Every structure is written in structure tokens, then in C-alpha cells.
Amino acid sequence: MKSFYHYMMRYRGMRDPSNPYKLLADWMFEDHDFPKHSTNHDEISQYLEYNPPFTEALSTFDELWEEYIQNK
């Protein structure tokens, strides 16, 4: 199974700079401490709770996690 990070890299090329999916993907790419190999919801969620890149990051993550699980 691909890591969540790997799944998210599909959103880095989006043209809309204010799109929350793109914002989260770009932040994940630039954050060297992000758990890039993780497929664990709790690990990633906890990391985002302690290191929120923007206000809607957790709700954006929840939406994207559902999509990630459906596309395994």
C-alpha cells in the first residue's frame, strides 16, 4: 500500500494556490519531519494536531484520508 504522503503528491501540481489539498500536499513535501512512510491514520492525525500548517488542515486531512482509503 502506498503511504498517505505518496498519495498526496498528486495534489502538488494543482494550479489553484489556495486549494487546501494543494496547501497540505505542499506542506507535507516541505516538512522534513512529516511521517512520509506512514499508512496509519492516528500517527498522521496526531502529527497534524501538533504541527498544524493551516487552520483547516485537520478537516482537509479527514476528507483526504477517506479518499485515500477508498483508493487503496
Secondary structure, DSSP 8 states (H G I E B T S, - for coil): ---HHHHHGGGTT-S-TT-HHHHHHHHHHH-TTS-TT---HHHHHHHHHHS-SSTTHHHHHHHHHHHHHHT-
